[in-house]
Amino acid sequence: MHLRILWVLALTSLLVLLRPSDTQALSLGYTNGKLGIYSSSVQLLTVNSRQILPVQQSDLVFPDYLQRSHIISVYEEKVAQSPNSSIFLRLLADQYLRRFREMADVEDVLRAEQAARRSLTLQPRHNQVSSMLLASALLSQHQFRSALDVLNNSSVDNPNIVSLRASIQMELGDYEATHQLLQNLAQKEPNSGQNAVVARYLELTGNLASARQLLDEAMQEMDSFYTMSAETRAWFHVRTGDLAFAAGDLTLSEQRYREAIDLFPRHIAAFTGLARLLAAQHRWQDALNAANQGIEMMPQVETLGYKADAQLALGDQEGAAETEDLIGVVAYLSKVKGIYDRALAVYYTEHGIHLTEALEIARSEVAVRDDVYAEDTLAWAAAANGQWQEAQQAAQRATRFGTEDALLQFHAGMIALHLNNRESAIKRLTQAVSLNPQFHHKYADQARQVLANLMHSVSQNNLSHS
């Protein structure tokens, strides 16, 4: 066991010293999304490990997370012994961020930020790894502008930094800047982490099929590396599951989420995605079980929302009320921390409660990160509050790139219908149910019914004019 710990410690140290494998604290679309960026040296290392292992790589998992706290304690001791070592501080910051992704302890993000800042103070130049770690820590705290400022002061020639900057620009909704950065990356040799960033851009800009193909290839590459972090590999399975859901391939989506859980049993996003999928299929008991497993690790608003919906569907009104109370507690804590959770605005709007607060949250979110999902949240919250002009403008911004997301199209279609734009409503609602016939546990059926009524009305009008 001691030798195994030493091996894990040596390997993780090598990964960080070569290149930062942490840009996984990146938010890429709904909760905390993540990326892995790896150097050719690390790839060479993992190729060598492939050659000596007699079984399929995808059947093996590198259990680095089991030794995470021990590794951290070793580096904390090293930093205490050598407080002026920028390298040990860099290694420690990376491990704090890894544990944050694995255990969801917010204190680890703050520790990572402090360690990365100390490393940069000791070595302000030629310390791009610490810059990326600091940016990731800030990003996890939704300090998007600050994270971008850190990277803007770093080398523009480093493809990993360019990739990370592109990801932050997508969070901020600056897709033109993202496109330019990705054009610069096109001249470089790609890796799976960078391809994940490109896939996200393709997904948001109306190229879902291309995004799925690219991300699936990246996932397969990650699975071929035994020495890849279990949580990192699981994230790629979650993201491919997300895109499969968006495309209406619910069987594959469920498979990917369950694979992610097998790879890393504490992956909160996997349980949240699975709960969403099961709720959309009205598999309420399974949805409740998946949501409960995610909540046990971290009570996120989105996951709690799926739990409350499942409880209501199963007739447990008392339990649903208790879950809604817990959502209120999480909302209060987020507000204290200055984080405006769009998931909370979505939950309030969908359930017709606290609508004024939902609109305030949505507006605040747009001010911080004006991406297509922030605009979509604002559009739906504004509509629920009767602010139809604001809703229309936000819906137009949310769908301006043709994002192939059924929920975005549904919102835009229903807003268009209220404003008597039937042609646009039919177009949007048709696209929603075509993309994913089971995109939402409530809205999918509503979309089909409204669309049927609209088509009947159009048919009747045509007959009356013939």
C-alpha positions, -999 to +999 in steps of 0.1 A: +000+000+000+029+024+008+045+018-025+011+024-042+007+057-025+042+067-035+035+058-071+003+078-072+021+108-056+050+107-081+026+104-111+004+133-100+034+154-094+047+147-128+014+156-144+013+190-128+049+198-134+046+190-171+013+207-178-018+216-157-043+188-161-067+209-141-089+231-162-118+209-151-133+235-127-146+252-159-183+257-161-195+247-195-233+252-196-253+241-165-236+237-131-197+232-131-185+219-164-149+206-168-120+201-191-088+181-191-057+194-207-027+172-211+007+174-227+023+152-253+047+140-225+018+128-204+003+111-235+036+093-240+036+082-204+001+068-207+008+051-241+037+033-224+013+022-196-010+008-223+017-013-237+024-031-204-012-036-193-027-069-206-064-058-204-086-032-220-079+003-207-116+012-205-120-017-180-095-001-156-098+029-134-069+049-120-081+053-083-061+084-076-091+099-056-087+072-029-053+087-019-062+124-025-062+135+011-030+117+018-013+133-012-025+167+000-012+161+035+022+152+020+023+184-001+011+205+029+040+192+048+064+199+020+051+235+017+055+239+055+091+227+052+098+248+021+075+278+022+093+296-006+089+267-031+066+278-059+066+243-073+053+227-041+026+254-038+017+247-075+014+210-068-007+217-037-031+240-055-037+213-081-045+187-055-069+210-037-088+216-070-089+179-077-104+172-042-129+200-048-141+183-079-142+149-062-157+160-028-174+193-035-158+210-005-158+247-013-130+253+012-107+234-011-113+260-039-103+288-015-072+268-005-063+263-041-067+300-049-044+309-019-017+283-029-017+294-066-015+331-056+015+323-033+032+304-061+027+333-085+040+358-059+072+337-055+075+331-093+056+358-112+071+349-146+073+315-164+047+301-140+018+295-164+007+264-146-001+284-115-019+310-136-042+283-150-048+269-115-056+303-102-080+310-131-097+276-125-101+284-088-117+318-096-139+302-122-152+277-097-163+307-076-180+323-106-154+351-107-153+350-145-138+384-152-111+379-126-102+345-141-099+360-175-077+388-162-053+362-148-050+345-181-048+377-202-015+384-183-001+350-194+014+338-226-008+340-257+013+313-273+004+286-249-025+265-265-037+254-231-041+289-219-058+299-252-082+270-247-090+280-212-096+316-222-119+304-249-139+285-223-142+315-201-153+337-230-181+311-237-192+314-201-193+352-205-213+348-238-186+364-260-189+338-288-171+360-313-140+362-291-143+324-285-143+318-323-112+339-328-094+320-300-104+287-314-092+298-348-058+303-333-059+268-317-066+253-351-030+258-360-018+237-331-018+199-325-051+192-308-056+172-276-088+159-259-091+188-236-090+213-264-113+192-284-138+194-256-137+231-257-143+231-295-172+206-290-188+230-265-185+258-290-201+237-317-229+226-294-238+262-285-236+275-321-260+250-336-237+221-346-248+194-323-239+165-345-203+177-350-200+184-313-211+149-305-187+133-329-157+153-316-166+148-279-171+111-284-137+108-299-122+127-270-140+104-245-126+074-262-091+088-261-095+096-224-106+060-217-075+047-234-053+063-207-052+042-176-033+070-157-060+095-164-079+107-133-111+087-127-130+120-122-117+134-155-127+103-174-161+103-158-166+140-168-161+131-205-188+104-201-212+129-185-207+154-213-213+128-240-244+118-220-255+155-220-252+158-258-269+124-263-298+137-243-299+170-263-301+149-295-329+127-281-308+096-278-320+088-243-307+052-243-271+062-250-274+092-226-284+069-197-256+045-206-230+073-205-243+087-172-241+052-156-206+047-170-195+079-154-208+067-121-190+034-125-158+053-132-162+077-104-191+070-079-191+105-065-198+124-098-226+148-089-232+159-124-237+123-135-265+118-109-280+152-118-280+144-155-294+109-148-322+123-126-332+148-154-333+120-180-353+097-158-378+125-149-382+133-186-392+097-191-415+098-161-396+070-144-402+088-111-389+063-085-357+059-104-354+097-108-359+101-071-332+075-063-307+092-087-315+126-072-311+114-037-277+099-045-265+132-059-279+152-030-261+130-005-229+144-019-239+180-025-274+195-023-275+214-056-306+233-066-311+215-099-308+180-083-331+191-055-356+203-081-357+169-097-362+153-063-391+176-055-407+169-089-403+131-084-418+133-049-449+152-062-453+127-090-452+099-065-478+116-043-454+126-015-465+162-011-450+165+024-417+153+012-418+177-017-425+206+006-395+196+028-373+194-003-386+229-014-376+242+020-341+229+015-340+246-019-348+278+000-319+272+024-294+266-005-308+297-022-301+318+009-265+304+012-259+312-025-271+347-021-249+352+009-219+341-012-229+365-040-236+336-064-268+339-084-278+304-094-297+303-126-310+268-116-329+285-088-345+310-112-354+280-135-370+261-106-390+291-093-402+299-128-412+263-137-431+259-104-447+294-105-433+305-071-412+335-060-415+348-096-402+383-087-371+368-072-367+345-101-366+375-125-342+393-102-318+363-102-321+359-140-313+396-145-283+394-121-270+363-139-271+380-173-251+409-158-224+384-147-224+359-175-244+367-206-244+334-223-273+318-242-285+299-211-285+330-190-306+347-217-329+317-219-334+318-181-342+355-183-366+350-212-387+324-193-386+343-160-396+375-177-425+357-194-437+343-161-437+379-147-457+392-177-427+412-190-432+401-226-411+426-244-381+417-222-389+380-227-390+383-264-357+402-266-340+377-243-354+347-262-341+361-295-306+365-279-308+330-265-316+314-299-296+336-321-270+310-329-295+282-336-285+262-304-300+228-308-315+226-273-351+216-271-358+236-240-345+268-254-366+263-285-397+256-265-393+287-244-389+308-275-418+291-292-442+297-263-431+334-260-437+338-297-471+322-294-481+347-266-471+375-289-493+361-317-463+351-339-477+318-349-452+311-376-423+314-353-441+295-326-447+265-349-411+266-361-397+266-326-420+241-311-415+217-340-378+220-336-381+213-298-400+180-302-379+170-332-347+174-313-358+154-283-394+142-279-388+138-242-368+169-235-387+178-203-410+160-179-437+186-182-429+208-212-425+181-238-461+170-236-472+206-235-452+214-266-468+186-286-503+196-275-498+233-283-482+224-316-511+201-325-536+229-317-516+253-338-515+230-368-552+223-365-559+260-364-537+266-395-555+237-413-589+252-404-579+286-416-567+271-449-600+253-454-620+284-447-600+303-473-602+276-499 
